[in-house]
Amino acid sequence: MKIVVAGIGYVGLSLAALLAKENDVTAIDVDQSKVDALNSRKSPILDPDIDTYLQDETIKLRAEAKGLGVYRDADFVIVAAPTNYDPKQNYFDTSIVDSVICDIVSENPKAVIIIKSTVPVGFTESAKKRHNTQNIIFSPEFLREGRALHDNLYPSRIIVGQQSERARVFADMLVSGAIKKDAPVLFMGSTEAEAVKLFANTFLALRVSFFNELDTYAEIRDLNAEEIINGVCLDPRVGSIYNNPSFGYGGYCLPKDTKQMLANFKDVPNNLIKAIVDANCTRKDHIAEQILAASPRVVGIYRLTMKADSDNFRQSSVQGVMKRLKAKGIEVVVYEPSLSENSFFGSRVIRDLQEFIDAADVIVANRYSAELSGCMDKVYTRDIFRRD
């Protein structure tokens, strides 16, 4: 098959690498630096499995900058464009996805378009009407940043939002590229598949929020949160996953997907969905209050990333805490060696660890690192298990 993947983020690149084992794959992006990196067989995102795959000379994968004609010969086009949440509209901004679909249809109306971007419930059916084509299929992804290719190689399930022969062909390509061959494969309506994606991420956000609120209770009541969590999670109906306290759920997906889920619940009775969104704000408020209680003059933010082994700053929970501290007039400095800029939203960036430690009265770390072992008397973290 000739496959084009639109978007060289963690979703698009991991799928491109997976499918390039047995297909001719072209990945496109508007970011020339990503294109150049991929053509040099270097991953533009942090993912060790992708780095390994790119060293395999048998992989048929190349990258191009977005331009006319890139979709012309494709059998399948996978759309992995971003859909950021628009707080003014209270809805996903799907304009980039729509723009890509428009280009595909105009260049190659016979291509099967697979949407991997997260979209509002009902988007695919409306897109078919807007673009006057039936060749659009939604297929949700369930990938972790930093482990995206691994999760494609060992999928928990494969879901394709159409019951058709071409949907089966696409599912078969994913199965063929995977190492785990016995993952459940589900075919369903596009709208149901869209709902699966949003409900799955909302449930994960619910788990994060639950254990964060347990931790808040333990912290305020001076109880041992680790002992309580271990006791709760040994119940097999609960399980020991997504149970490590943090400053809130963050990253690119969970904050925007929960808000989109709440928007989709308009005119539908609910209590939980709204509470999940509200709980994340409450947790950040609490974390900020605990830090302020120490009366610091300067607060140091140790890393801006969403989690350990990630290079993604987008919507990381520590940024929410940082904004709350700055609103109270606290000076904030940031230790983020991956940043080339000297400031981040008005806060000084320090790339020397010892200088950072010396500058801060309190060091705020969403996730613990051995780098901080010598200054734990300064560190505020709720990372009980020292893992994600």
N, C-alpha and C positions, 0 to 999 in steps of 0.2 A: 504494500500500500504506500501511496504518497501522502504524507501527513504534514500539515502545517500547524504549528503551535503558536498562537498569538499571545505573547506575554512571557517574558523570561524572569518570572518570580519563582517562588518555591513550588507553587503548583505546576506552572507551565514547564519549568525546567526539569522537574522530577518526572513528569509524564513524557517529556521529550526524550530523556535519557532511557526510560523504561522501554518505550516503543521503538527506539532507534536500534535495538538489538536485532529486530526482524523486519523493520520497515525503513523507508527512506524519509527522514524527518528534517524539516526546516523549522527553526525557531526564529520568530521575529519579535522585535521590540523597538520602541522609539528611542531607547537609551543606547547610544552607540558604544558606550564603554562596556555594557553587558554583551553586546554583539561581538566586540573585539575580544573580550575575555573568553567567550565560549568558542570562538574560532581558533583561539590559542590553546584550546583544551584546558581552560581554567574555569572553575565554577565561580560565577559572580555572586553567589550566595554561600552562606556557611552551611555545608552539608557534606560530611566526610564520604558518604556513599556515592554522591554525585562525583566528587573528586576522583574516586577510584574508577567509576564507570567511564569517565572521560579519557582515562589513559588506555582504554581498550580500543585498539585501532580498527577493530571490526565494526564498531558502532558507526552507523551512517547518520551523522548529525552535523548540521552546519547551521550557521546563524546569518540573518540578514537584517538590515535596518528596514523599517516599514517603508514600503513604496509600491508603486503601481505594478501589478502583475504577479505579486507574490503568491496569490491564491489560485492562479490560473489553472495549474495542473493537479491541484490537490483532490484526493478522494475524500479525505476527512480534514476538517479544520477544527482544532480544539481552541476554544476561546477561554483564556485564563487571564483576562483583564481585571483590574481592580474595580471594586464597587464600594466606594467609601460611603459612610452614613452621612447624610446631609441633615444637620440639626435644624435648619430652617424649614425644610420640607417634612421632617420626621420620617424620612424614607431613604432607602439606598439611592445613590446617584448611579444610575445604570447607563449614563450617556456614552461612556467609552465602549461598553459592550454593544450598545446599539450602533455606534459608529463602525465598529469592527464588522458586525453582521451586515451592515449596509454595503461595506466594501466587498465582502465575500460574495454577496448575492449579485452585485453588479459585475464582478469579474468572473465568477464561476457559479452560476445558479444551480448546477448539478451537485456541487459539493455538499456533503453531510456536515452540518455544523453541530459540534458538541460543546455545549456551554458548561464549563467547569467553574466559572465565577459564581460566587454566592449571590443569589438574586431574590427579590421578594416573591412570596407565594403568588403564583398566577402570572409571572413574568413571561414564561416561555410561550404560553398560549396567546398572550397579547402580542408578543414579538412576531409570531407567525402571521398575525393579521397585519401588523404595521409594515412588515417587509414582504408581504405577499408571497410567502413560501411555506411549505410543509417540511422543509429539510432541517428543522432545528430540533435538537434533542438535548434535554438537560440531564446531566449525570453528576451528582454531588461528589465532592472529594472529602476524605476524612484523614487529613494529613497533619502531622506535627511539624512545626518549623524546626529545622535542624535535623529532622528525621524523615523528611518528606519522601525521599526515594525508598528508604527502608519500609515505610508504610505502604508504598505501592508494590514493593516486592513481597511483602507479607500482609496483604489486605485483610481487614476485619470483615469486610463485605464489599461487593461491587453492586452498585445500583445504577440502572439506566432507566430514564424516564420515558420509555416508549416500549410498546410490545410490537416489535417488527423485526424483519430479517436484518436490516441494517443496524438495529440496536444490538442484535445478537452478534453480529460481526464485530462491532466495537467492543462489546464485553469479552468476546473471545480473544481479541488483541490484548486486552488488559490481563486476562488469565494467562495467555501465552507468555507474556513478558514477566509475569510474577514467578517467584520461587515457590511460594505457597500456592498450590494448585486447587485446594479444596475449599477456598473461601466461598460462602454463600453468594449466589448471583441472583439478584432480584430485578424483575422487570415490572414497571408500574407506570401510572400516568405521570406526566411531567409535573403537574401541580402537587401530586402526592410526594414525588421525589424532592421537590423544592421544600415541602414541609418537613420531610425527614431531616434534611440538612439543618434547618433552623431549630427544630425541636431537639435534635441531638446536641447541638452546641449550647442551647439554652439549658439543657439538663446538666451538662458539664459545668456551666456557670453556676447552676444551683448547688452542685456539690462543693465547688470552691467557696461559695458564699456561706454554705452551712458550716463548714469546718472553720472558716474565718470567724463566724459569729460564735461558735463554740470557743475559739481561742480568745475572742474579746471577753467573753464571760469569764473564762479562766483567769485572764490577766487582771481584770477588775476585781475579781473575788480572791485573788492571790492563790489560785489553784494550779496544779501541775497539768497543763494542757496535754502534754505527751501521754501521760498515763490515761487520761480520759479518752483521747483519740484511739489509743491502742485497745482499750477495753471495748469501745464502740465498734471498731472496725474488725475485730475478730469474729463478729457475727457474719457468716458467709453471705447473708442477704445484703450486707453493707459493703464489705470488702475494703482492702487497704490500697485504694487508688484515689488519686485526686483528693488527698486528705491532708496535705502538708500546708499549714497556714502561710499566708502571704499578705501583701498589702492590698490585695484585691485581684480579681481576674483582669488580665490585660492582654496586650498583643493586638494583632490586626483583626482577629476573627470574633472572639467572644463579646467584646464591648459593642461592636456594631451589630452583630447577629442577634443579640438579646434585644437591642433597641428596635431592630427591624421586626422581630417576633412580636414585640409589644404593639408596634404599629399595625401589624397584621391582625391583632386581636381587637382592633377597633370595632365596637358594636358587638363584641363577643364577651360574655361574662368571664371575668378572671380576677384572681387575687394573687396567685403565685407569680405570674409572669412579671407583673409590675413590681412585686416585692424583690424579685431577683435583680432588676435594674436598680432599684432604690438601695438595695443592700450593698452594692459596690461603692456607692457614694458614702454611705454610712461608715463603711469600713475605713475608707481613706480619711474621713473626718476623725475617726477614733485614733488612727495611727498618728495623724498630725497632732492631736491633742496630747498624746502620750509623749511625743518628742518635745513639744512646747513645755510640758510640765518640768523638764530638766533645766529650763531657763537658759538655753544655749544662746551664745552670741553669733556663732557661725556653725551652720549645719553642713556637713559634707554628704553628698549623695554618691554612694559607691555603685557605679555602673548604672546606665540608663536602660539597659536591655530588659526585655520582657521576662527572660528567664535565663538560667545558666545555659551555656553552649548555644547562644543565639546572637545574631547580629542585628536584631530588629528592635528599634526604639519605639515603633508606632504604638501609641496608646498604652505604653507600659505603665503599670499601676504606680510606680514610684514617681512618675511625672505628676500624677494627681496629688500626691503627698507634697511634692516639691512646690507646686503652685499654691497650696494651702499655707505652707510655711512662709513663702514670699509675701502672701497677702497679709500676713501678720507682722511684716517688717523684718523678718529674720534674713540675715545674709546667708546665701546658699552658694556653695562651691561644688563642682562636679568632677569626679574622677571617671573619665571615660577615654582610655587610650586610643580607641578607634576613631575618635572625633578629630578632624584636622582643624576645625574652627577653634578659636580661643574663647568663645562664649556660647552658651546654650540658653536661649530665651532670657538673655540678660544676666545669666550667672557665669562666673568665671570657670573655665575648664582647666583643670590641672592634670597633666599627663605623667607627672612623677609621683609615685605612690607615697613616698615618705613625706614629700612636701604637702601632699593632700592630707595625710594623717596629722601632721603638725598643725595645719591650718584650721582643722575642724575641732569644735568642742564635742559634738556628737556626730557619729558616722552612721548614716542610715543605709542599711543593706537589705534589699528585698530577699536576696539569696546570699548565704554565707559563702566565703571563699577563704582558703587557707592563707591567702595574702593578708588577711586581717587578724591572724592568730596572735600577733604581738601587740594588738591594741584593743582587745575585746572589752576593756573597761570603758571604751568610748563608743562601742558599737551597739546600735539598736536594730534588732532584727526579730522577726517572728518565724524564722526558718527553723522549725523544731527538728525536723528529720535530716536537714542538710542535703536535700535532694529536691528535684522538681516533682 
